[in-house]
Amino acid sequence: MTVTIGDTEMTSDRSHCTARHSPARNGWEVSWLPGQVLDRNTAITAITLADTAAEHDLHDGHPMWPFVESWAGELGLTAAEAITKTAQPPESMSTGKDLAAERADPEAAG
């Protein structure tokens, strides 16, 4: 499990979920929480949760479940809601750009 936290972007090597700093919105946008603006610490929680939720067979009773419940609670979600949301296909952020596409082709990012 590797979560990469930078000054303007956060990624996970196990999840398609990403976070991007948005100066225009004065916060962080997380791909699996569209429309929400988070502070840096909450964005780190969201990416950590997405990375953990990418583990197969994550369920109530799993050793990581108490952490998943806690992290989801910080985001105003239940653990089940968070797992469902992180499993959805990635959406473009408010800028209209897809982070995965930008990483695949940096020159296409504009």
N, C-alpha and C positions, 0 to 999 in steps of 0.2 A: 504494500500500500504506500503510495507516494502522493501526497498533496503538495503542490507547489504554490507558494504564496509570494506574489510579487507586489510591487508598488501599485500596479494598475490592473493586474489580472491574477486570478486564482484558478488552478486546474487540478484535476485528479487523473491518475493514470488508470483507474478502474471504472470511471464513470464519464459519461459524455457531458455532465454538468459542469458549468463554468461560472465564474463571477468576474465582473469588470467594474472598475471604478468609473463613476460617471460624474465628472466635475459639474456638468450642467444640472444634474439632479442632486448634487451635494451628498453623494453616498455611493453605495455599491448595489449593482443589479446582479441577481443570481438567475441563471437561465431557467431553473426549475421553479422559480417563484416570480413569474412575469408580473410586471406592474408594481412590485414592491421595491422600495429603496431601503437598504439596510446600512447600518454602520459597519465598520471594518470587522469588529469582533463577531458580530452576528453573521456576516458573510463567511467568515472562517468556520463558524459553527455549521452553516448551511453546506459548505463544500465538504467538510469532514463527514457530515451526515450522509451526503450523496455518495461519497467514497465508500463508507461503511455499508450503506444500503445496497451497493453493487455486489456485495458478497452473496453468493448463492445460499439458499436455505436459511435466510435470516428470519427468525420467527420468535414469538413469545417463548421464553425458556432458553433461547440462545444466550451464550455468555455476554454478548455485546448488547442484548436487548435493553437492559437498564440505561445504557449510554444513549441508545437510539431514542428511547422514551424521553430522556432528559433533554437531548439536543432538539428533538421535535417540539417539546414544550417551550423551549426558548423562542421558537419560531411561531408559536401559537397553533401548533398542529399536534395531532396524535401520532404515535409511531407508525401506525398503519397508513394514515394519510400521507405522511412524509415519504414512506417507501413507495406508495402508489405514484406520487408526484415525481419522484426522482427517476422512476422507470419510464415516464412518458418521453416521447421523442423531443429532442431539444428544440426550443423556439428561439427565434431571433430576439435580441434585446431591443430596447426602445430605439436604439440608433438604426435599427433595421438591418444590422449586419450579423451574420452567423459566425461566432468565434471559431467553430470547428473549420468552417470553410476558409476563414482568414489564415488559420494555422497551416492548412493544406496548401494554400496559394497566397502568400503574404502580399504579392503585388496586386491581387484582386481586391485587397482591402481598401484601396482608394488612396 
